[in-house]
Amino acid sequence: MKVPQEFDEIRPYEPEEMQQAFNELLDDRQFALVLKGFVPWLPKSLRNGLLRMAFLGVRTPLGFQKRFMKPVVKLIMQRHTDGCSFDDKMLSSVISKSDDRFTFVSNHRDIVLDSAFLDVMLVESGYPTTVEIGIGDNLLIYPWIKRLVRMNKAFTVRRGLTPKETMRSSQLMSRYIHYAVTEKKENIWIAQREGRAKDSDDRTQDAVLKMLAMGSSEAAAKLVDKLRDLNIVPLTISYEYDPCDYLKAQEFQQKRDQAGFKKSRQDDLDNMRIGIFGYKGHVVYRPAAPINTWIDQLGDLPRTEFFKALGERMDKEIHRNYQIYPCNYIALDELNGSADYTDHYTSADKQHFEDYLQKQLAKITLPGKDIPFLRERMLTMYANPLINHLAVL
């Protein structure tokens, strides 16, 4: 299938482009340094030779994921989590694994791994393909990163645009997502909002839903038709521990103390590295039933009210499906100065969480480090999923 030329600037690589992209990746000096960090005892010629041999027979981005990315992600799961599970009973009860394609709209925990873990779980659970992912161009800071993610089924989300440019970019991305799901028969993963919710208070931005529905008329009925084509699935990602929690708390203090503070490119790289290689505890992915099973219940609302109601209902599905851990109950009790949830954790659980918080806080090296403020921010991150879960129940 020939992909329309209008998508060339944002789409993943097509099968016929994979070999050239792979060769250019191996020739990239910065990528060579990254590889050297993984296997410093192997000379460059041998590293590249082994990779070229492994690439033989790879014809598609999906093949690349299965051959190269799945073993890497599985290793990360084994080394940096206490287990990852995919609870898809609500999804599989209403769909055909072999025929249906989905647009997963999820809360956002990790820049790299949210979609990578999902890819592995889909393949191991018997789904025929993985996901194409939207990734912000602010993260594509080196040519080798952009090349690698395009080989890994990523399409580009442009950031930092003028309002007029943002509109054009959103229209293009919307057309591409619809094309990928309905014509290419690909799944899509996209975060419910731009960037991660630093305090874990996960809310779906209207702008994301409006982007997905672009091209439809003002009438709510037409909006529903446009969204129904995408087979949208609210997806909940639950990390027991967020390895970037102390970086998020640090950013809260920096924004509080420094007017106009913005993260640097190095900050983004640090978040990516620590998110990948940091400890996460247990990880659970839980998709809800597609919104097609209930979207008609929203009724014939005006456009603005429709998107507000849709976002609120999707948030409820995401909040309902959180996996709640002892640390979430402990954090809420600590914030409230109460013992309301002590039946959900032991004294050993509480001591373990306290030791964890102290270890994470010790990693923050800000001048004028405000420990009470930073501690409150981290407790809020772990309490909010429980607060939202209880609100739905």
C-alpha positions as CSV (number, residue, x, y, z in Angstrom):
1,M,0.0,0.0,0.0
2,K,1.4,3.4,-1.0
3,V,1.1,5.9,1.8
4,P,-0.1,9.3,0.6
5,Q,2.8,11.8,0.2
6,E,1.2,14.3,2.5
7,F,2.3,12.1,5.5
8,D,5.9,11.9,4.6
9,E,7.1,14.4,7.2
10,I,5.5,12.6,10.1
11,R,5.0,8.9,9.3
12,P,7.0,5.9,10.4
13,Y,9.3,4.2,7.8
14,E,7.6,2.0,5.3
15,P,9.0,-1.6,4.6
16,E,11.0,-0.5,1.5
17,E,12.8,2.2,3.6
18,M,13.9,-0.1,6.4
19,Q,17.2,-1.3,5.0
20,Q,18.6,2.1,4.2
21,A,17.4,3.5,7.6
22,F,19.2,0.6,9.3
23,N,22.4,1.2,7.4
24,E,22.3,4.9,8.2
25,L,21.7,4.1,11.9
26,L,24.8,1.9,12.1
27,D,26.9,4.6,10.4
28,D,25.8,7.2,12.9
29,R,28.7,8.1,15.2
30,Q,26.5,9.0,18.2
31,F,24.6,5.8,17.9
32,A,27.9,3.9,17.7
33,L,28.8,5.4,21.1
34,V,25.4,4.3,22.6
35,L,26.0,0.8,21.4
36,K,29.5,0.8,22.8
37,G,28.0,1.6,26.2
38,F,26.0,-1.6,26.1
39,V,28.8,-3.9,24.9
40,P,32.1,-2.0,25.5
41,W,34.2,-5.2,25.0
42,L,33.1,-5.7,21.4
43,P,35.0,-3.8,18.7
44,K,32.8,-1.6,16.4
45,S,33.3,-3.8,13.4
46,L,32.1,-6.9,15.2
47,R,29.1,-5.0,16.8
48,N,28.0,-3.8,13.4
49,G,28.6,-7.1,11.8
50,L,26.5,-9.0,14.3
51,L,23.7,-6.4,14.0
52,R,23.7,-6.7,10.2
53,M,23.4,-10.5,10.4
54,A,20.5,-10.1,12.9
55,F,18.8,-7.8,10.5
56,L,18.7,-10.3,7.7
57,G,15.1,-11.3,7.0
58,V,13.7,-8.1,8.6
59,R,11.3,-6.5,6.1
60,T,8.9,-4.4,8.1
61,P,8.8,-2.2,11.2
62,L,6.9,-4.9,13.0
63,G,9.6,-7.4,12.1
64,F,12.2,-5.0,13.5
65,Q,10.3,-4.7,16.7
66,K,10.0,-8.4,17.2
67,R,13.7,-9.1,16.2
68,F,15.4,-6.2,18.0
69,M,13.1,-4.2,20.3
70,K,11.1,-7.0,22.0
71,P,14.2,-8.7,23.5
72,V,15.4,-5.3,24.8
73,V,12.1,-4.4,26.4
74,K,11.8,-7.9,27.9
75,L,15.2,-7.5,29.5
76,I,14.1,-4.1,30.9
77,M,10.9,-5.8,32.3
78,Q,13.0,-8.5,34.0
79,R,15.7,-6.2,35.4
80,H,13.8,-3.1,36.4
81,T,10.3,-4.2,37.4
82,D,8.7,-6.8,39.7
83,G,6.6,-8.0,36.9
84,C,4.4,-6.6,34.1
85,S,0.8,-7.8,33.4
86,F,-1.8,-7.1,30.8
87,D,-5.3,-7.4,32.0
88,D,-7.3,-7.2,28.8
89,K,-10.5,-9.1,29.9
90,M,-12.7,-6.0,29.5
91,L,-11.3,-5.4,25.9
92,S,-11.2,-9.0,24.7
93,S,-14.8,-9.6,25.8
94,V,-16.2,-7.3,23.2
95,I,-13.7,-7.5,20.3
96,S,-12.0,-9.9,17.9
97,K,-8.2,-10.0,18.5
98,S,-7.5,-10.9,14.9
99,D,-9.7,-8.4,13.1
100,D,-10.0,-5.2,15.3
101,R,-7.6,-2.3,15.4
102,F,-7.5,0.2,18.2
103,T,-6.5,3.7,19.1
104,F,-5.3,3.4,22.7
105,V,-5.6,6.7,24.6
106,S,-3.8,6.3,27.9
107,N,-2.5,8.1,30.9
108,H,1.3,8.8,30.5
109,R,3.9,7.4,32.9
110,D,7.1,7.0,30.9
111,I,8.3,8.7,27.8
112,V,9.7,5.6,26.2
113,L,8.3,2.6,27.9
114,D,4.5,3.3,27.9
115,S,4.2,2.2,24.3
116,A,7.1,-0.3,24.4
117,F,5.6,-2.3,27.2
118,L,2.3,-2.3,25.4
119,D,3.9,-3.6,22.2
120,V,5.3,-6.6,24.0
121,M,2.0,-7.3,25.9
122,L,-0.1,-7.1,22.7
123,V,2.2,-9.6,20.9
124,E,2.4,-12.0,23.8
125,S,-1.4,-11.8,24.3
126,G,-2.1,-12.9,20.8
127,Y,-2.9,-9.6,19.0
128,P,-1.6,-9.5,15.4
129,T,0.3,-6.3,15.6
130,T,1.8,-3.6,17.9
131,V,1.1,0.1,18.0
132,E,2.2,3.1,16.1
133,I,3.0,5.8,18.6
134,G,2.9,9.6,18.6
135,I,6.2,11.1,19.9
136,G,7.0,14.7,20.4
137,D,9.7,16.2,18.1
138,N,11.2,17.8,21.2
139,L,12.5,14.4,22.1
140,L,14.1,13.7,18.7
141,I,17.2,15.7,19.5
142,Y,19.6,13.6,17.6
143,P,19.3,12.2,14.1
144,W,19.8,8.6,15.3
145,I,16.9,8.9,17.8
146,K,14.5,10.1,15.0
147,R,15.7,7.3,12.7
148,L,15.4,4.6,15.4
149,V,11.9,5.7,16.5
150,R,10.7,5.8,12.9
151,M,11.9,2.2,12.5
152,N,10.0,1.5,15.6
153,K,6.6,2.6,14.2
154,A,6.6,6.1,15.6
155,F,5.0,9.1,14.0
156,T,6.0,12.7,14.8
157,V,4.0,15.1,16.9
158,R,5.3,18.6,16.4
159,R,5.7,20.8,19.4
160,G,6.3,24.5,20.0
161,L,4.3,25.8,17.1
162,T,2.3,29.0,16.5
163,P,-1.5,28.6,16.8
164,K,-1.9,28.6,13.1
165,E,0.9,26.0,12.6
166,T,-0.6,23.9,15.5
167,M,-3.9,23.8,13.7
168,R,-2.3,22.6,10.4
169,S,-0.2,20.1,12.3
170,S,-3.2,18.7,14.2
171,Q,-5.2,18.3,11.0
172,L,-2.4,16.4,9.4
173,M,-1.9,14.2,12.4
174,S,-5.6,13.5,12.6
175,R,-5.7,12.5,9.0
176,Y,-2.7,10.2,9.4
177,I,-4.1,8.5,12.5
178,H,-7.4,7.8,10.7
179,Y,-5.5,6.5,7.7
180,A,-3.3,4.3,9.9
181,V,-6.2,2.7,11.7
182,T,-8.7,2.3,8.8
183,E,-6.4,1.8,5.8
184,K,-3.1,0.4,7.1
185,K,-4.9,-1.6,9.8
186,E,-2.5,-0.5,12.5
187,N,-3.1,0.2,16.2
188,I,-2.3,3.6,17.6
189,W,-1.0,4.7,21.0
190,I,-1.3,8.3,22.1
191,A,-1.2,9.9,25.5
192,Q,-4.3,11.5,26.9
193,R,-2.5,14.8,27.2
194,E,0.7,16.6,26.0
195,G,3.4,15.5,28.4
196,R,3.1,13.5,31.6
197,A,0.9,14.6,34.5
198,K,3.6,15.5,37.0
199,D,1.3,14.9,39.9
200,S,-0.3,11.8,38.5
201,D,-3.7,13.5,38.4
202,D,-4.5,12.0,35.0
203,R,-7.0,14.0,32.9
204,T,-7.7,13.7,29.2
205,Q,-7.2,17.0,27.3
206,D,-10.0,18.1,25.1
207,A,-7.4,19.1,22.5
208,V,-6.4,15.5,22.1
209,L,-10.0,14.4,21.4
210,K,-10.7,17.3,19.1
211,M,-7.6,16.4,17.1
212,L,-8.8,12.8,16.7
213,A,-12.2,14.1,15.5
214,M,-10.8,16.7,13.1
215,G,-12.5,16.8,9.7
216,S,-16.0,16.2,10.9
217,S,-18.8,18.7,10.9
218,E,-20.0,20.6,13.9
219,A,-22.9,18.2,14.6
220,A,-22.3,15.8,17.5
221,A,-23.6,12.9,15.4
222,K,-20.8,13.4,12.9
223,L,-18.2,13.7,15.7
224,V,-19.3,10.4,17.0
225,D,-19.0,8.8,13.5
226,K,-15.4,10.2,13.2
227,L,-14.4,8.9,16.6
228,R,-16.1,5.6,16.1
229,D,-13.9,4.9,13.1
230,L,-10.8,4.9,15.4
231,N,-12.2,2.3,17.9
232,I,-10.7,4.3,20.8
233,V,-9.8,2.4,23.9
234,P,-9.1,4.1,27.2
235,L,-6.0,2.5,28.6
236,T,-4.8,2.6,32.2
237,I,-1.1,2.3,33.1
238,S,-0.2,1.7,36.7
239,Y,3.3,1.8,38.0
240,E,3.9,0.9,41.6
241,Y,6.9,3.2,41.7
242,D,7.8,6.0,39.3
243,P,11.6,6.2,38.9
244,C,11.3,9.8,37.7
245,D,9.2,10.9,40.8
246,Y,12.1,12.8,42.3
247,L,12.8,14.6,39.0
248,K,9.2,15.6,38.8
249,A,9.3,16.9,42.4
250,Q,12.5,18.8,41.6
251,E,10.8,20.4,38.6
252,F,7.9,21.5,40.8
253,Q,10.4,23.4,43.1
254,Q,12.3,24.8,40.1
255,K,9.1,26.2,38.6
256,R,8.1,27.6,42.0
257,D,11.4,29.3,42.6
258,Q,12.5,30.3,39.1
259,A,10.2,32.4,36.9
260,G,9.8,31.0,33.5
261,F,11.8,27.8,34.2
262,K,11.9,25.3,31.4
263,K,13.5,21.9,31.1
264,S,16.6,21.6,29.0
265,R,17.3,18.9,26.4
266,Q,19.5,17.3,28.9
267,D,16.7,17.2,31.3
268,D,14.6,15.3,28.7
269,L,17.4,12.8,28.1
270,D,17.8,12.3,31.9
271,N,14.1,11.6,32.2
272,M,14.3,9.1,29.4
273,R,17.3,7.3,30.8
274,I,16.1,7.1,34.4
275,G,12.6,6.2,33.3
276,I,14.0,3.2,31.3
277,F,16.6,2.0,33.8
278,G,15.0,3.0,37.1
279,Y,13.0,0.6,39.4
280,K,9.3,0.5,38.8
281,G,8.0,-2.2,41.1
282,H,4.9,-3.9,39.7
283,V,3.4,-2.6,36.4
284,V,-0.2,-3.3,35.2
285,Y,-1.8,-2.4,31.9
286,R,-5.6,-2.5,31.9
287,P,-7.6,-1.4,28.8
288,A,-11.3,-0.6,29.1
289,A,-13.9,-1.5,26.6
290,P,-13.8,0.6,23.5
291,I,-15.7,3.9,23.7
292,N,-17.9,2.7,20.8
293,T,-19.8,0.5,23.4
294,W,-21.0,3.6,25.2
295,I,-20.4,6.8,23.2
296,D,-24.0,7.0,22.0
297,Q,-25.1,7.5,25.6
298,L,-23.6,11.0,25.5
299,G,-26.5,12.2,23.4
300,D,-26.7,15.0,21.0
301,L,-24.6,17.7,22.8
302,P,-23.2,20.9,21.4
303,R,-19.6,20.4,20.3
304,T,-17.8,21.9,23.4
305,E,-20.1,20.1,25.8
306,F,-19.6,16.9,23.8
307,F,-15.8,16.9,24.1
308,K,-16.0,17.8,27.8
309,A,-18.4,14.9,28.5
310,L,-16.4,12.5,26.4
311,G,-13.1,13.4,28.2
312,E,-14.8,13.0,31.6
313,R,-16.2,9.6,30.8
314,M,-12.8,8.4,29.5
315,D,-11.2,9.7,32.6
316,K,-13.6,7.6,34.7
317,E,-12.7,4.5,32.7
318,I,-9.0,5.2,33.2
319,H,-9.4,6.0,36.9
320,R,-11.6,2.9,37.5
321,N,-8.9,0.6,36.1
322,Y,-6.0,1.8,38.2
323,Q,-4.1,-1.0,40.0
324,I,-3.9,0.4,43.6
325,Y,-0.8,-0.6,45.5
326,P,0.0,-0.3,49.3
327,C,2.2,2.8,48.6
328,N,-0.9,4.6,47.2
329,Y,-2.8,4.1,50.5
330,I,0.2,5.0,52.6
331,A,0.7,8.2,50.6
332,L,-2.9,9.3,51.1
333,D,-2.8,8.6,54.8
334,E,0.4,10.5,55.1
335,L,-1.0,13.5,53.2
336,N,-4.1,13.6,55.3
337,G,-2.4,12.8,58.6
338,S,-4.8,10.0,59.1
339,A,-4.9,6.2,59.4
340,D,-8.0,5.7,57.3
341,Y,-6.5,3.0,55.0
342,T,-4.3,1.1,57.4
343,D,-6.1,-2.1,56.6
344,H,-4.6,-1.9,53.1
345,Y,-0.9,-2.0,54.2
346,T,1.3,-3.4,56.9
347,S,3.9,-1.7,59.1
348,A,6.5,-3.3,56.8
349,D,4.9,-1.8,53.7
350,K,4.9,1.7,55.4
351,Q,8.6,1.4,56.4
352,H,9.5,0.2,52.9
353,F,7.8,3.2,51.3
354,E,9.3,5.6,53.8
355,D,12.8,4.2,53.0
356,Y,12.0,4.6,49.3
357,L,10.9,8.2,49.6
358,Q,14.1,9.1,51.6
359,K,16.3,7.4,49.0
360,Q,14.6,9.3,46.1
361,L,14.6,12.7,47.9
362,A,18.4,12.2,48.6
363,K,18.9,12.2,44.8
364,I,17.7,15.8,44.5
365,T,20.6,18.3,44.6
366,L,18.9,21.6,44.2
367,P,20.3,24.6,46.0
368,G,17.8,25.7,48.7
369,K,16.3,22.2,48.6
370,D,12.9,22.4,50.3
371,I,12.4,18.9,51.8
372,P,8.9,19.4,53.2
373,F,7.7,20.8,49.8
374,L,9.4,18.0,47.8
375,R,8.1,15.3,50.1
376,E,4.5,16.7,49.8
377,R,4.8,16.7,46.0
378,M,6.0,13.1,45.9
379,L,3.3,11.9,48.3
380,T,0.7,13.7,46.1
381,M,2.0,11.8,43.0
382,Y,1.3,8.5,44.8
383,A,-2.0,9.5,46.4
384,N,-3.7,11.0,43.3
385,P,-4.4,7.6,41.5
386,L,-6.1,6.4,44.7
387,I,-8.1,9.6,45.1
388,N,-9.3,9.4,41.5
389,H,-10.0,5.7,41.8
390,L,-12.1,6.2,44.9
391,A,-14.0,9.1,43.3
392,V,-15.2,6.8,40.5
393,L,-16.1,4.0,42.8
